Amino acid sequence: MSSDAGKVQEALSRLFGLVGAEVEISLDIQVKVPQGIDHDIQRVVRENCNVLKFDDHDFEKE
């Protein structure tokens, strides 16, 4: 996983480096956990999403 993040960072740094480039990043993360996600983990994820200024971040029960 961390090596994939490094590859994304490398690609983005090249795109941001293009003169006159307007870069928009869209990220959609979906996680399915059969037993659900602990409330403490949900709180930490929400706090991090707020810091990163994500527009939408929520947990849903199926």
mmJSON file of the N, C-alpha and C atoms, coordinates in Angstrom:
{"data_MODEL":{"atom_site":{
"group_PDB":["ATOM","ATOM","ATOM","ATOM","ATOM","ATOM","ATOM","ATOM","ATOM","ATOM","ATOM","ATOM","ATOM","ATOM","ATOM","ATOM","ATOM","ATOM","ATOM","ATOM","ATOM","ATOM","ATOM","ATOM","ATOM","ATOM","ATOM","ATOM","ATOM","ATOM","ATOM","ATOM","ATOM","ATOM","ATOM","ATOM","ATOM","ATOM","ATOM","ATOM","ATOM","ATOM","ATOM","ATOM","ATOM","ATOM","ATOM","ATOM","ATOM","ATOM","ATOM","ATOM","ATOM","ATOM","ATOM","ATOM","ATOM","ATOM","ATOM","ATOM","ATOM","ATOM","ATOM","ATOM","ATOM","ATOM","ATOM","ATOM","ATOM","ATOM","ATOM","ATOM","ATOM","ATOM","ATOM","ATOM","ATOM","ATOM","ATOM","ATOM","ATOM","ATOM","ATOM","ATOM","ATOM","ATOM","ATOM","ATOM","ATOM","ATOM","ATOM","ATOM","ATOM","ATOM","ATOM","ATOM","ATOM","ATOM","ATOM","ATOM","ATOM","ATOM","ATOM","ATOM","ATOM","ATOM","ATOM","ATOM","ATOM","ATOM","ATOM","ATOM","ATOM","ATOM","ATOM","ATOM","ATOM","ATOM","ATOM","ATOM","ATOM","ATOM","ATOM","ATOM","ATOM","ATOM","ATOM","ATOM","ATOM","ATOM","ATOM","ATOM","ATOM","ATOM","ATOM","ATOM","ATOM","ATOM","ATOM","ATOM","ATOM","ATOM","ATOM","ATOM","ATOM","ATOM","ATOM","ATOM","ATOM","ATOM","ATOM","ATOM","ATOM","ATOM","ATOM","ATOM","ATOM","ATOM","ATOM","ATOM","ATOM","ATOM","ATOM","ATOM","ATOM","ATOM","ATOM","ATOM","ATOM","ATOM","ATOM","ATOM","ATOM","ATOM","ATOM","ATOM","ATOM","ATOM","ATOM","ATOM","ATOM","ATOM","ATOM","ATOM","ATOM","ATOM"],
"id":[1,2,3,4,5,6,7,8,9,10,11,12,13,14,15,16,17,18,19,20,21,22,23,24,25,26,27,28,29,30,31,32,33,34,35,36,37,38,39,40,41,42,43,44,45,46,47,48,49,50,51,52,53,54,55,56,57,58,59,60,61,62,63,64,65,66,67,68,69,70,71,72,73,74,75,76,77,78,79,80,81,82,83,84,85,86,87,88,89,90,91,92,93,94,95,96,97,98,99,100,101,102,103,104,105,106,107,108,109,110,111,112,113,114,115,116,117,118,119,120,121,122,123,124,125,126,127,128,129,130,131,132,133,134,135,136,137,138,139,140,141,142,143,144,145,146,147,148,149,150,151,152,153,154,155,156,157,158,159,160,161,162,163,164,165,166,167,168,169,170,171,172,173,174,175,176,177,178,179,180,181,182,183,184,185,186],
"type_symbol":["N","C","C","N","C","C","N","C","C","N","C","C","N","C","C","N","C","C","N","C","C","N","C","C","N","C","C","N","C","C","N","C","C","N","C","C","N","C","C","N","C","C","N","C","C","N","C","C","N","C","C","N","C","C","N","C","C","N","C","C","N","C","C","N","C","C","N","C","C","N","C","C","N","C","C","N","C","C","N","C","C","N","C","C","N","C","C","N","C","C","N","C","C","N","C","C","N","C","C","N","C","C","N","C","C","N","C","C","N","C","C","N","C","C","N","C","C","N","C","C","N","C","C","N","C","C","N","C","C","N","C","C","N","C","C","N","C","C","N","C","C","N","C","C","N","C","C","N","C","C","N","C","C","N","C","C","N","C","C","N","C","C","N","C","C","N","C","C","N","C","C","N","C","C","N","C","C","N","C","C","N","C","C","N","C","C"],
"label_atom_id":["N","CA","C","N","CA","C","N","CA","C","N","CA","C","N","CA","C","N","CA","C","N","CA","C","N","CA","C","N","CA","C","N","CA","C","N","CA","C","N","CA","C","N","CA","C","N","CA","C","N","CA","C","N","CA","C","N","CA","C","N","CA","C","N","CA","C","N","CA","C","N","CA","C","N","CA","C","N","CA","C","N","CA","C","N","CA","C","N","CA","C","N","CA","C","N","CA","C","N","CA","C","N","CA","C","N","CA","C","N","CA","C","N","CA","C","N","CA","C","N","CA","C","N","CA","C","N","CA","C","N","CA","C","N","CA","C","N","CA","C","N","CA","C","N","CA","C","N","CA","C","N","CA","C","N","CA","C","N","CA","C","N","CA","C","N","CA","C","N","CA","C","N","CA","C","N","CA","C","N","CA","C","N","CA","C","N","CA","C","N","CA","C","N","CA","C","N","CA","C","N","CA","C","N","CA","C","N","CA","C","N","CA","C","N","CA","C"],
"label_alt_id":[null,null,null,null,null,null,null,null,null,null,null,null,null,null,null,null,null,null,null,null,null,null,null,null,null,null,null,null,null,null,null,null,null,null,null,null,null,null,null,null,null,null,null,null,null,null,null,null,null,null,null,null,null,null,null,null,null,null,null,null,null,null,null,null,null,null,null,null,null,null,null,null,null,null,null,null,null,null,null,null,null,null,null,null,null,null,null,null,null,null,null,null,null,null,null,null,null,null,null,null,null,null,null,null,null,null,null,null,null,null,null,null,null,null,null,null,null,null,null,null,null,null,null,null,null,null,null,null,null,null,null,null,null,null,null,null,null,null,null,null,null,null,null,null,null,null,null,null,null,null,null,null,null,null,null,null,null,null,null,null,null,null,null,null,null,null,null,null,null,null,null,null,null,null,null,null,null,null,null,null,null,null,null,null,null,null],
"label_comp_id":["MET","MET","MET","SER","SER","SER","SER","SER","SER","ASP","ASP","ASP","ALA","ALA","ALA","GLY","GLY","GLY","LYS","LYS","LYS","VAL","VAL","VAL","GLN","GLN","GLN","GLU","GLU","GLU","ALA","ALA","ALA","LEU","LEU","LEU","SER","SER","SER","ARG","ARG","ARG","LEU","LEU","LEU","PHE","PHE","PHE","GLY","GLY","GLY","LEU","LEU","LEU","VAL","VAL","VAL","GLY","GLY","GLY","ALA","ALA","ALA","GLU","GLU","GLU","VAL","VAL","VAL","GLU","GLU","GLU","ILE","ILE","ILE","SER","SER","SER","LEU","LEU","LEU","ASP","ASP","ASP","ILE","ILE","ILE","GLN","GLN","GLN","VAL","VAL","VAL","LYS","LYS","LYS","VAL","VAL","VAL","PRO","PRO","PRO","GLN","GLN","GLN","GLY","GLY","GLY","ILE","ILE","ILE","ASP","ASP","ASP","HIS","HIS","HIS","ASP","ASP","ASP","ILE","ILE","ILE","GLN","GLN","GLN","ARG","ARG","ARG","VAL","VAL","VAL","VAL","VAL","VAL","ARG","ARG","ARG","GLU","GLU","GLU","ASN","ASN","ASN","CYS","CYS","CYS","ASN","ASN","ASN","VAL","VAL","VAL","LEU","LEU","LEU","LYS","LYS","LYS","PHE","PHE","PHE","ASP","ASP","ASP","ASP","ASP","ASP","HIS","HIS","HIS","ASP","ASP","ASP","PHE","PHE","PHE","GLU","GLU","GLU","LYS","LYS","LYS","GLU","GLU","GLU"],
"label_asym_id":["A","A","A","A","A","A","A","A","A","A","A","A","A","A","A","A","A","A","A","A","A","A","A","A","A","A","A","A","A","A","A","A","A","A","A","A","A","A","A","A","A","A","A","A","A","A","A","A","A","A","A","A","A","A","A","A","A","A","A","A","A","A","A","A","A","A","A","A","A","A","A","A","A","A","A","A","A","A","A","A","A","A","A","A","A","A","A","A","A","A","A","A","A","A","A","A","A","A","A","A","A","A","A","A","A","A","A","A","A","A","A","A","A","A","A","A","A","A","A","A","A","A","A","A","A","A","A","A","A","A","A","A","A","A","A","A","A","A","A","A","A","A","A","A","A","A","A","A","A","A","A","A","A","A","A","A","A","A","A","A","A","A","A","A","A","A","A","A","A","A","A","A","A","A","A","A","A","A","A","A","A","A","A","A","A","A"],
"label_entity_id":["1","1","1","1","1","1","1","1","1","1","1","1","1","1","1","1","1","1","1","1","1","1","1","1","1","1","1","1","1","1","1","1","1","1","1","1","1","1","1","1","1","1","1","1","1","1","1","1","1","1","1","1","1","1","1","1","1","1","1","1","1","1","1","1","1","1","1","1","1","1","1","1","1","1","1","1","1","1","1","1","1","1","1","1","1","1","1","1","1","1","1","1","1","1","1","1","1","1","1","1","1","1","1","1","1","1","1","1","1","1","1","1","1","1","1","1","1","1","1","1","1","1","1","1","1","1","1","1","1","1","1","1","1","1","1","1","1","1","1","1","1","1","1","1","1","1","1","1","1","1","1","1","1","1","1","1","1","1","1","1","1","1","1","1","1","1","1","1","1","1","1","1","1","1","1","1","1","1","1","1","1","1","1","1","1","1"],
"label_seq_id":[1,1,1,2,2,2,3,3,3,4,4,4,5,5,5,6,6,6,7,7,7,8,8,8,9,9,9,10,10,10,11,11,11,12,12,12,13,13,13,14,14,14,15,15,15,16,16,16,17,17,17,18,18,18,19,19,19,20,20,20,21,21,21,22,22,22,23,23,23,24,24,24,25,25,25,26,26,26,27,27,27,28,28,28,29,29,29,30,30,30,31,31,31,32,32,32,33,33,33,34,34,34,35,35,35,36,36,36,37,37,37,38,38,38,39,39,39,40,40,40,41,41,41,42,42,42,43,43,43,44,44,44,45,45,45,46,46,46,47,47,47,48,48,48,49,49,49,50,50,50,51,51,51,52,52,52,53,53,53,54,54,54,55,55,55,56,56,56,57,57,57,58,58,58,59,59,59,60,60,60,61,61,61,62,62,62],
"pdbx_PDB_ins_code":[null,null,null,null,null,null,null,null,null,null,null,null,null,null,null,null,null,null,null,null,null,null,null,null,null,null,null,null,null,null,null,null,null,null,null,null,null,null,null,null,null,null,null,null,null,null,null,null,null,null,null,null,null,null,null,null,null,null,null,null,null,null,null,null,null,null,null,null,null,null,null,null,null,null,null,null,null,null,null,null,null,null,null,null,null,null,null,null,null,null,null,null,null,null,null,null,null,null,null,null,null,null,null,null,null,null,null,null,null,null,null,null,null,null,null,null,null,null,null,null,null,null,null,null,null,null,null,null,null,null,null,null,null,null,null,null,null,null,null,null,null,null,null,null,null,null,null,null,null,null,null,null,null,null,null,null,null,null,null,null,null,null,null,null,null,null,null,null,null,null,null,null,null,null,null,null,null,null,null,null,null,null,null,null,null,null],
"Cartn_x":[0.815,0.0,0.861,1.869,2.677,3.437,3.838,4.53,3.567,2.311,1.306,1.101,1.082,0.929,2.1,3.288,4.464,4.358,3.797,3.615,2.605,1.536,0.529,1.163,1.926,2.584,3.535,4.274,5.204,4.447,3.36,2.573,1.977,1.433,0.832,1.862,3.036,4.054,4.45,4.485,4.794,3.68,2.427,1.297,1.222,1.431,1.417,2.557,3.613,4.769,4.608,3.566,3.347,2.902,3.548,3.23,1.789,1.02,-0.361,-1.349,-0.872,-1.764,-2.741,-3.984,-4.994,-5.362,-4.976,-5.161,-6.281,-7.218,-8.29,-8.19,-8.22,-8.105,-9.434,-9.906,-11.137,-10.802,-11.271,-10.96,-12.232,-12.494,-13.658,-13.157,-13.427,-12.981,-14.215,-14.283,-15.38,-14.773,-15.176,-14.657,-15.836,-15.79,-16.826,-16.177,-16.696,-16.193,-17.378,-17.401,-18.566,-18.99,-18.041,-18.388,-18.556,-18.431,-18.574,-17.249,-17.255,-16.041,-16.228,-15.278,-15.289,-15.492,-16.237,-16.538,-15.276,-14.271,-13.019,-12.308,-12.319,-11.702,-12.492,-13.82,-14.653,-14.339,-14.184,-13.883,-12.55,-11.536,-10.205,-10.253,-10.949,-11.067,-11.792,-12.877,-13.62,-12.749,-11.996,-11.114,-10.079,-9.494,-8.511,-9.146,-10.342,-11.046,-11.333,-11.673,-11.903,-10.621,-9.512,-8.224,-7.845,-8.128,-7.814,-8.853,-9.894,-10.955,-11.709,-11.95,-12.768,-14.197,-14.862,-16.228,-17.21,-17.081,-18.053,-17.317,-17.643,-17.047,-18.029,-18.497,-19.467,-19.389,-19.983,-20.047,-21.502,-21.751,-23.108,-23.176,-24.322,-24.57,-25.357,-25.012,-25.778,-26.83],
"Cartn_y":[-1.192,0.0,1.259,1.317,2.537,2.781,1.713,1.913,2.476,2.09,2.648,4.131,4.508,5.92,6.721,6.167,6.839,7.04,6.056,6.164,7.262,7.337,8.381,9.746,9.854,11.121,11.538,10.614,10.915,11.423,10.731,11.138,12.528,12.778,14.073,15.191,14.93,15.982,16.387,15.429,15.766,16.585,16.239,16.979,18.388,18.519,19.844,20.711,20.089,20.824,21.366,20.981,21.456,22.915,23.732,25.154,25.341,26.091,26.392,25.288,24.213,23.083,23.433,23.042,23.118,21.682,21.232,19.837,19.733,18.853,18.559,17.084,16.785,15.406,14.963,13.81,13.231,11.846,11.563,10.302,9.711,8.469,7.768,6.509,6.403,5.241,4.527,3.242,2.429,1.23,1.027,-0.075,-0.862,-2.164,-3.024,-3.914,-3.823,-4.617,-5.371,-6.697,-7.472,-7.213,-7.055,-6.849,-5.386,-4.493,-3.067,-2.434,-1.121,-0.38,0.245,-0.009,0.484,2.006,2.484,3.917,4.764,4.256,5.009,5.194,4.154,4.252,5.222,5.167,6.106,7.547,7.793,9.14,9.633,8.786,9.174,9.451,8.602,8.793,10.1,10.373,11.63,12.849,12.776,13.893,14.139,13.063,13.205,13.753,13.312,13.825,15.316,15.748,17.174,17.968,17.467,18.144,18.243,17.183,17.157,17.912,18.428,19.19,18.381,17.103,16.283,16.806,16.865,17.368,16.442,15.156,14.202,13.022,12.717,11.556,11.05,9.859,9.304,7.789,7.193,5.737,5.327,4.274,3.781,2.329,1.951,0.545,-0.055,-1.284,-1.967,-2.839],
"Cartn_z":[0.0,0.0,0.0,0.852,0.922,-0.37,-1.073,-2.35,-3.39,-3.329,-4.242,-3.97,-2.7,-2.351,-2.896,-2.848,-3.392,-4.888,-5.588,-7.038,-7.368,-6.593,-6.797,-6.553,-5.476,-5.153,-6.277,-6.823,-7.92,-9.153,-9.501,-10.668,-10.457,-9.266,-8.987,-8.986,-8.459,-8.424,-9.837,-10.752,-12.15,-12.784,-12.499,-13.057,-12.494,-11.187,-10.563,-11.067,-11.542,-12.035,-13.442,-14.142,-15.504,-15.487,-16.272,-16.328,-16.793,-16.022,-16.379,-16.052,-15.432,-15.142,-14.018,-14.21,-13.163,-12.834,-11.657,-11.274,-10.256,-10.516,-9.571,-9.222,-7.939,-7.482,-6.905,-7.336,-6.822,-6.274,-5.083,-4.423,-3.85,-4.181,-3.664,-2.967,-1.684,-0.915,-0.374,-0.644,-0.126,0.581,1.812,2.617,3.162,2.984,3.543,4.596,5.821,6.932,7.52,7.373,7.807,9.25,10.159,11.563,11.924,10.945,11.191,11.597,11.717,12.064,13.443,14.309,15.678,15.709,16.69,16.802,16.965,17.674,17.834,16.497,15.672,14.342,13.48,13.552,12.802,13.206,14.497,14.987,14.434,14.47,13.972,12.474,11.736,10.287,9.989,10.694,10.49,10.796,11.898,12.257,11.17,10.645,9.574,8.303,7.995,6.816,6.961,8.161,8.406,8.199,8.718,8.564,7.086,6.334,4.9,4.072,4.732,4.076,3.009,3.312,2.418,2.468,1.317,1.257,1.951,1.734,2.22,2.838,4.058,4.729,5.787,5.565,6.483,6.459,7.435,7.525,7.426,6.659,6.487,6.922,7.483,7.797,6.648,6.321,5.258,5.856],
"occupancy":[1.0,1.0,1.0,1.0,1.0,1.0,1.0,1.0,1.0,1.0,1.0,1.0,1.0,1.0,1.0,1.0,1.0,1.0,1.0,1.0,1.0,1.0,1.0,1.0,1.0,1.0,1.0,1.0,1.0,1.0,1.0,1.0,1.0,1.0,1.0,1.0,1.0,1.0,1.0,1.0,1.0,1.0,1.0,1.0,1.0,1.0,1.0,1.0,1.0,1.0,1.0,1.0,1.0,1.0,1.0,1.0,1.0,1.0,1.0,1.0,1.0,1.0,1.0,1.0,1.0,1.0,1.0,1.0,1.0,1.0,1.0,1.0,1.0,1.0,1.0,1.0,1.0,1.0,1.0,1.0,1.0,1.0,1.0,1.0,1.0,1.0,1.0,1.0,1.0,1.0,1.0,1.0,1.0,1.0,1.0,1.0,1.0,1.0,1.0,1.0,1.0,1.0,1.0,1.0,1.0,1.0,1.0,1.0,1.0,1.0,1.0,1.0,1.0,1.0,1.0,1.0,1.0,1.0,1.0,1.0,1.0,1.0,1.0,1.0,1.0,1.0,1.0,1.0,1.0,1.0,1.0,1.0,1.0,1.0,1.0,1.0,1.0,1.0,1.0,1.0,1.0,1.0,1.0,1.0,1.0,1.0,1.0,1.0,1.0,1.0,1.0,1.0,1.0,1.0,1.0,1.0,1.0,1.0,1.0,1.0,1.0,1.0,1.0,1.0,1.0,1.0,1.0,1.0,1.0,1.0,1.0,1.0,1.0,1.0,1.0,1.0,1.0,1.0,1.0,1.0,1.0,1.0,1.0,1.0,1.0,1.0],
"B_iso_or_equiv":[0.0,0.0,0.0,0.0,0.0,0.0,0.0,0.0,0.0,0.0,0.0,0.0,0.0,0.0,0.0,0.0,0.0,0.0,0.0,0.0,0.0,0.0,0.0,0.0,0.0,0.0,0.0,0.0,0.0,0.0,0.0,0.0,0.0,0.0,0.0,0.0,0.0,0.0,0.0,0.0,0.0,0.0,0.0,0.0,0.0,0.0,0.0,0.0,0.0,0.0,0.0,0.0,0.0,0.0,0.0,0.0,0.0,0.0,0.0,0.0,0.0,0.0,0.0,0.0,0.0,0.0,0.0,0.0,0.0,0.0,0.0,0.0,0.0,0.0,0.0,0.0,0.0,0.0,0.0,0.0,0.0,0.0,0.0,0.0,0.0,0.0,0.0,0.0,0.0,0.0,0.0,0.0,0.0,0.0,0.0,0.0,0.0,0.0,0.0,0.0,0.0,0.0,0.0,0.0,0.0,0.0,0.0,0.0,0.0,0.0,0.0,0.0,0.0,0.0,0.0,0.0,0.0,0.0,0.0,0.0,0.0,0.0,0.0,0.0,0.0,0.0,0.0,0.0,0.0,0.0,0.0,0.0,0.0,0.0,0.0,0.0,0.0,0.0,0.0,0.0,0.0,0.0,0.0,0.0,0.0,0.0,0.0,0.0,0.0,0.0,0.0,0.0,0.0,0.0,0.0,0.0,0.0,0.0,0.0,0.0,0.0,0.0,0.0,0.0,0.0,0.0,0.0,0.0,0.0,0.0,0.0,0.0,0.0,0.0,0.0,0.0,0.0,0.0,0.0,0.0,0.0,0.0,0.0,0.0,0.0,0.0],
"pdbx_formal_charge":[null,null,null,null,null,null,null,null,null,null,null,null,null,null,null,null,null,null,null,null,null,null,null,null,null,null,null,null,null,null,null,null,null,null,null,null,null,null,null,null,null,null,null,null,null,null,null,null,null,null,null,null,null,null,null,null,null,null,null,null,null,null,null,null,null,null,null,null,null,null,null,null,null,null,null,null,null,null,null,null,null,null,null,null,null,null,null,null,null,null,null,null,null,null,null,null,null,null,null,null,null,null,null,null,null,null,null,null,null,null,null,null,null,null,null,null,null,null,null,null,null,null,null,null,null,null,null,null,null,null,null,null,null,null,null,null,null,null,null,null,null,null,null,null,null,null,null,null,null,null,null,null,null,null,null,null,null,null,null,null,null,null,null,null,null,null,null,null,null,null,null,null,null,null,null,null,null,null,null,null,null,null,null,null,null,null],
"auth_seq_id":[1,1,1,2,2,2,3,3,3,4,4,4,5,5,5,6,6,6,7,7,7,8,8,8,9,9,9,10,10,10,11,11,11,12,12,12,13,13,13,14,14,14,15,15,15,16,16,16,17,17,17,18,18,18,19,19,19,20,20,20,21,21,21,22,22,22,23,23,23,24,24,24,25,25,25,26,26,26,27,27,27,28,28,28,29,29,29,30,30,30,31,31,31,32,32,32,33,33,33,34,34,34,35,35,35,36,36,36,37,37,37,38,38,38,39,39,39,40,40,40,41,41,41,42,42,42,43,43,43,44,44,44,45,45,45,46,46,46,47,47,47,48,48,48,49,49,49,50,50,50,51,51,51,52,52,52,53,53,53,54,54,54,55,55,55,56,56,56,57,57,57,58,58,58,59,59,59,60,60,60,61,61,61,62,62,62],
"auth_comp_id":["MET","MET","MET","SER","SER","SER","SER","SER","SER","ASP","ASP","ASP","ALA","ALA","ALA","GLY","GLY","GLY","LYS","LYS","LYS","VAL","VAL","VAL","GLN","GLN","GLN","GLU","GLU","GLU","ALA","ALA","ALA","LEU","LEU","LEU","SER","SER","SER","ARG","ARG","ARG","LEU","LEU","LEU","PHE","PHE","PHE","GLY","GLY","GLY","LEU","LEU","LEU","VAL","VAL","VAL","GLY","GLY","GLY","ALA","ALA","ALA","GLU","GLU","GLU","VAL","VAL","VAL","GLU","GLU","GLU","ILE","ILE","ILE","SER","SER","SER","LEU","LEU","LEU","ASP","ASP","ASP","ILE","ILE","ILE","GLN","GLN","GLN","VAL","VAL","VAL","LYS","LYS","LYS","VAL","VAL","VAL","PRO","PRO","PRO","GLN","GLN","GLN","GLY","GLY","GLY","ILE","ILE","ILE","ASP","ASP","ASP","HIS","HIS","HIS","ASP","ASP","ASP","ILE","ILE","ILE","GLN","GLN","GLN","ARG","ARG","ARG","VAL","VAL","VAL","VAL","VAL","VAL","ARG","ARG","ARG","GLU","GLU","GLU","ASN","ASN","ASN","CYS","CYS","CYS","ASN","ASN","ASN","VAL","VAL","VAL","LEU","LEU","LEU","LYS","LYS","LYS","PHE","PHE","PHE","ASP","ASP","ASP","ASP","ASP","ASP","HIS","HIS","HIS","ASP","ASP","ASP","PHE","PHE","PHE","GLU","GLU","GLU","LYS","LYS","LYS","GLU","GLU","GLU"],
"auth_asym_id":["A","A","A","A","A","A","A","A","A","A","A","A","A","A","A","A","A","A","A","A","A","A","A","A","A","A","A","A","A","A","A","A","A","A","A","A","A","A","A","A","A","A","A","A","A","A","A","A","A","A","A","A","A","A","A","A","A","A","A","A","A","A","A","A","A","A","A","A","A","A","A","A","A","A","A","A","A","A","A","A","A","A","A","A","A","A","A","A","A","A","A","A","A","A","A","A","A","A","A","A","A","A","A","A","A","A","A","A","A","A","A","A","A","A","A","A","A","A","A","A","A","A","A","A","A","A","A","A","A","A","A","A","A","A","A","A","A","A","A","A","A","A","A","A","A","A","A","A","A","A","A","A","A","A","A","A","A","A","A","A","A","A","A","A","A","A","A","A","A","A","A","A","A","A","A","A","A","A","A","A","A","A","A","A","A","A"],
"auth_atom_id":["N","CA","C","N","CA","C","N","CA","C","N","CA","C","N","CA","C","N","CA","C","N","CA","C","N","CA","C","N","CA","C","N","CA","C","N","CA","C","N","CA","C","N","CA","C","N","CA","C","N","CA","C","N","CA","C","N","CA","C","N","CA","C","N","CA","C","N","CA","C","N","CA","C","N","CA","C","N","CA","C","N","CA","C","N","CA","C","N","CA","C","N","CA","C","N","CA","C","N","CA","C","N","CA","C","N","CA","C","N","CA","C","N","CA","C","N","CA","C","N","CA","C","N","CA","C","N","CA","C","N","CA","C","N","CA","C","N","CA","C","N","CA","C","N","CA","C","N","CA","C","N","CA","C","N","CA","C","N","CA","C","N","CA","C","N","CA","C","N","CA","C","N","CA","C","N","CA","C","N","CA","C","N","CA","C","N","CA","C","N","CA","C","N","CA","C","N","CA","C","N","CA","C","N","CA","C","N","CA","C","N","CA","C","N","CA","C"],
"pdbx_PDB_model_num":[1,1,1,1,1,1,1,1,1,1,1,1,1,1,1,1,1,1,1,1,1,1,1,1,1,1,1,1,1,1,1,1,1,1,1,1,1,1,1,1,1,1,1,1,1,1,1,1,1,1,1,1,1,1,1,1,1,1,1,1,1,1,1,1,1,1,1,1,1,1,1,1,1,1,1,1,1,1,1,1,1,1,1,1,1,1,1,1,1,1,1,1,1,1,1,1,1,1,1,1,1,1,1,1,1,1,1,1,1,1,1,1,1,1,1,1,1,1,1,1,1,1,1,1,1,1,1,1,1,1,1,1,1,1,1,1,1,1,1,1,1,1,1,1,1,1,1,1,1,1,1,1,1,1,1,1,1,1,1,1,1,1,1,1,1,1,1,1,1,1,1,1,1,1,1,1,1,1,1,1,1,1,1,1,1,1]
}}}
